[in-house]
Amino acid sequence: MRRTRLMKVKVAACSLTVIAIVQFLEWTFSRPNITLPTASSPQIIHEISNTEGDTNLPKFNISSLAEFDEHKRKEIEEYVTNNKPIKFDEMPWSTPFDLDLRVIVITFDRADSVGRLLESLNNADYLGDKVGIDVWIDRSDSGDINDEVFAVAREFRFKHGEVYIHNQTRHVGRTGQWMNTWVPCPPCKEIAVILQDELTVSKYFYKWLKNVHAKYDSLQYINGYSLQGYSIKHGGTSGRLRGPEDSIVFMYPIIGTMGFSPSKENWIKFIHWYERTTKIPSFLPIIPGILQTVWYKQSIKQGTTDKMWYIWHIYHSWKMNQRSMYPNLPGSVGLTVKWDENDDTEMDNKYCSLLGAWEPRFDDLPDEPIHLNVKGQISSRYQYL
C-alpha cells in the first residue's frame, strides 16, 4: 500500500513537470519577436524642451497597454528605455504611448524656418487632445548639430503639450529623417504627421487629420494623408492637380511630402520593405510614365539620390496598388504651405494658401473617394497612367 502511494506521488510529480515544460515552451514561442538593442549601438540624445537641464529620456505612460500581460509590459518598458537607436526592426517604439497626435518635425540647419513652423503649431487647434512634438535635428557631414536650430527648439514652449528634441547621432540626410523618426508601437492609436521645417500649418490641420483618419483608416489601400493643397500632375500633363469641385478629397498614386500623415500599418510595411530592398545593390526604383523617374535617373548621374527618399515610397505604392489621400478644398487651400527659403515668402502662395476658416461641409467626407491617375484624370482605383 505504501509503495503504491509513493508511485502515485511520483507519477503526479512527473505530470506536473511535463505540464510546466509545455507551458514554458508555449510562452517562449508566443512571445513577440522583439530584439533588444545591442551594447555596440551608438547613443542618441533626447531632450525635453520644457525641463531645464534634463537630458534624460522623456517620461512615458504604458497604462494604455493594459491588454498586455505583465511580462510583456515589463519587456516593453525595458525595451523603450534603452537609450540606443539601431536598425529599424530593433528601434525603440516612439514614446510616450498615450498621445492622440505626434507631430514629427525634421530639421537640419534652418533655425528661422523651424521656429516659424513651431509657432504655427502653437497656433493650431488640437480639440483638447493630447499632443506631443518630436523635433529631429540632423547632423552635418562632420557630425555637428546646428547650435541655432538646437537653441530654437530648446527654447520653444509648446502650449498644448511636451516637446522632445532628438539629435541624430550622425548625418542621416532627408532619407534617414523620414524613415527612422516614427516607430509606432503596435497597439498605439496615435496619429502621426511628418513635417519638414520649410512648412507652416493651418489652424485646422489636426481637425482635418482626425476626420480623415477616422473615416478612411479602415481602407487598406490608403498609405496616408497628404496635407498640401497644391501639386503638379506627375504623369507630365500640364496644369495643377485638382479633383472634381464637388469632392473635398481625392486619392492619388503619389505621396505629397508637404506634410504627410502615414497609415500606421502600411508605413511599417513600407519601412520593412525599404530596409530589405535597399540591400540589393542592383535594384533601382524605376516607375514607368512619371516625372520622378526622370528626376531619379538624373540624380543617379549627379550623385544626389539621397535627396529622393520618396521615390522608394512611390515605387512601393505602385507595386502594392496603394494611394495617398489629398485635400480638394475650395481655392486649392491647403492644411500646410511651403515657404521659399530664399526670400522668406510662401513659395506656393500663387496657387495655394492655408485654410483659414472651417466650414461644416468639410466634415461631410464621401464614403467612396474619387481616384485620379498620375495624369490627373478621374480613373478606377487600379489605373495608374
N, C-alpha and C positions, 0 to 999 in steps of 0.2 A: 504493500500500500504506500509506504513512504517513498519507495523507488518510483512508483507510478506518478506520485505527486511531483517529485523532483523533475521527472521527464516532462510533465506538462508545463512546469515553470520554464524549463529550458526552451521548449517549443514556443511559448509565448514571447520570451525574450528575443528569440531569433526573428519572429514575425515582426515585432516592433522595430528591430534593426533594419529589416528589409523595407518596411514602410518608410522609415526615416531616410534611407538611401534613395528611394524612389522620389520622395518629396523633395529632397535636396537636388536631384537631377532635374526634376520638373522646374524648380525655382531657378536653377542655373540657366537652363535653355530658354526660359521665358523672360529673362532679364533683357532690358533694352540694350541694343548694340551701341554702347557709349564707350569710347576710348578716352581715357583721361590724358590731359596734356603731359608731355614728357619734360624732364628736367632740363633738356638742352634747348627748349624753346625760348626765343627772345622775349623779354619783358615788355609789356605795354603800360603806359602811364594813364591812369584815369584820374580826372579831377571833378569835383563838384563845385560849380562856379559860385554858389552862394554860401559856401562854408570856407571861411578864411583859413588858409594854411593846411587844409585837409587834402592829402594826396592818396587817400585810401579808395578802395572800390566803393561805388555807390551802394547804399543800403537797398535791400530788395525784400519783397514780401512773397512768400510762396504759399500763402493761405489759399490762393485761387487754385492750387493743385490738390485740393482735398481728396479728389478721387484716386490719387496715387497712394499706394501703401507706404508705410513708414520707411521701409528700406529704400524705396525709390526716391522718397522725399529727401532722405539723407544723402543719397547718391547725387541727386540734382544739386543740393546745397553745396556739397563738396566740389562738384564739377564747376559751377559758375563762380565760385570764389577763388579758383586757381587762376592767378593773375598772369597767364601766359598764352598769347594767341598762337595758334599753329594752323595747319591747313583746315579748310572749311569744315570737313567732316568731323573735326575734333575741336572746333572752336566753341568756347562757352556761349551759351544762349544769351541773347540780349536781356539785360536786366534794367529796371525791375520788371517783374512778371505781370503786374496788375494794372498796366496802362490801358487806356482806351485808344490813345493816339501816341505814336512815337514819330517825331519829326527828326529825320536824319539830314543834317547839314554837312555837305562836303566842301572843303575849302583848302587853300594852299598858301597863297601869298598876297591876297587882296583884302586888306583889313577894312577898307571903306565898304567894299561890297558885302562882306559877311556882316558888318554892322548894320547896313541897310536892310538886309534880309531878316536879321534877328529882330529889328524894330518892327518890321511888317508882321512878323509872327506875334509880337506882343500886342498888336492891334487887332488880331483876329478874334473871332467869336468861337469859343470851344464848347458852348452849350452846357457848361458846368461839368464836363467830363474831365477825367484825369489825363494829363498830358505831360510828356517829357521831351526834351530836346537833346539829341546826341550830336555834338559838334566833332567832326573828324577832321583833323589837321594833318595834311600830308607833309612829308619832309622833302627837302631838296635832294638833288643827286649826291651832295656832300654830307647829307644826314642832318641838316639843320631844320629846326622849326622856326617859322617866321615869328619874331618876337611881337610885332604889332598885331598880327592875327590872334596870337595867343592872348595878348592883353585885352583885346576887344571881347573875345569870348569869355575870358575870366571875369571881366568887369560887368558883363551884361547881366541884368536882373530880369528874369522871366516872371511876369505877374501871375502866370497860370500854372506853374509847376517847377520842376527841377531842370537844371541844365547839367549835362555830363560831358566833359571835354576829354577826347581821346586823341593822344598824339600817336601817329603811326610810328613804328619802330624803324622804318626805312622808307625810302621813296617807293611808293606803290603806283603812282600815276592815277589817271582817271579810272582805269580798269579796276585797280585794287580798291579805290574809293567807292565804286559802285558795287563791286562783287562781294566784298567782305565786311560790310558795315551793318548789315541786318541779318541776324541769325535767330529767327523766331523759334521759341520752344513749341513743341507740337500741340499742347493743349491751350496755349495762349490765344486770346481772342483779339489782340490789339490790331489796329490799323497802322500801317507804316507808310510814310511818304518820304521819298528821297529828293532833296533839293540842292542843286548846285548854287554856289554863292552869288552868281550873277542874276538871280531871280528875286522878285518880291511876290508876295501872295495877297490875294483878295481877303477881305474880312470874312468872307463866306466859304473859304476853301475847304474847311473841315466839315461844314454843314453839307457841302456837295459830296465830299468823300464818304461821309457817314451814310448818306442816302443811297449812293450808287453801290457801295459795298453791301448794304442791307438788301438791296433789290436784286443784285446780279451775282453775288459771290457763289451762288449755287450752280451757275453756268460754268461747266468745267473747261470750256474753250476760251474763257477770258483770262488773259495773263496779267491784267492790271488796268489801271485807270490813269490816263494822261490828263494833265490839268491845263494845258495850253489851249488857247482859243484860235491860234493861227498855225498853219503848217502848209508846206508845199505838197504837191502831188508827187509821190516818189516814183511813179511809173514814167515820168518825163513829160507828161502833158502840162500845158500852161494853166495858169490860174491857181488860186488858193484852194486848199482842201475845205470842202463845205458840204454838209449833208442837206437834206430837204428842210425847208424852213419850218415845217410843221413838226419836226422832231428835234428834241433838245439834246439828244445823244446820237452817236453812231459808232459802229465798230469798224476797225481799220487794221490791215495786216501788220502795220509797222508801229513800233513803240514811239511815243512822243516823250522826249527826255527833258522837256522844260517843266519838271515836276511830275513824278511818276509814283503811283501807289500800287505796289505789286499785289497780285493774288498770292497768298502765302504758299499754298501747296504747289502751284505752278512755278513760283520763284525758286523754291527749294529744288524742284526737279531740274530747272534750268541751271542752277549753280552746280549741281552734281554732274549734269551732262557736260557743262563747260570744263569742269575740273578733269573729267576723263578725256574729252575730245582734244583739248589743247596739249595733251601729252603725245599726240600723234603728229610728228614733225611735218609730214607731207600734206596734212589736211588744211584746206582753205575754205572759209565760209562764203562760198560763191552762190549768189541767188540770181537767177535769170531775170532780166527785164526791169531792174530797178537802178536808180542813180547811185545808191550806196555801194553797189558792186563796182561801178566805175570809180568812185572815190576810193574804195578799198584797194583796188589794183594800183591806183596812183600812190596811195600811202605805202604800199609794199616797195615801190621804186624809191620813195623818199625816206623810207625807214621810220615812218611815223604811225605804224599800225596800232601802237599802244593807245592812241587817242580815239580809236574807233571800237571801243568795247561793245557798242550797241550792234555792230554787225553780227556778233555771235547771238545776240538775242533775236535779231531779225531772222537769222538762219534757223534757229531752234523753233521759233514761232511758225515759220514756213513749213518745216518738216512735221511739226505737231498739229498743224492747222489751227493755231491759236490766233486770237485777235486782241487788240487793245481797244478800250473804250475812250472816246473823245467827247468833250462837251461841244454842243452845237447851239450856243446861246445867241440871242439877238445881237446883231452888230459884231459878231465874232469876238465878243468879250471873253476873257479867259479867267481862270482861277489863279493863274500866275502870269507874269510878264517878264521878259528877258531884257536886261539893260545892256547898252553899248558901253563897254568899259573905256572906250577911247574918249568919249565926250560926255559921259555921265548922264546920258538920256536914255529913255526907254527905247530900245532898238526897234521894237515891233509896234510902236505906237501909231504908225501909219496904217496898220492893219488890225491891231488888237490892243485893247486896254483892259484893265482889271474890272471884273464885275463889281459894281458899286452899290447895287440895291437888289435885294432878294424879292422875287415875285412868286406868288403862290403856285403858279403853273410849273415852276421848276421842281416842285415836289411830285408832279404827275409824270413819273417816268414810265415809258412804254414797256409792256411785258416782253415784247419781241423787238429789240433794237434793230434799226436799219444797218445794213452792211454795205460798205464801199470797198471796191478793189483798189489796187495801187495807182490806178489812173483816175481815181476819184469818182468812179461810176457806181451807181447802185447795182448790187450784184447779190448772188447767193452767198451763203457763208463759206462755201468751198471754192469760190472763184478768187484767184489771186491777181491775175493780169486782166 
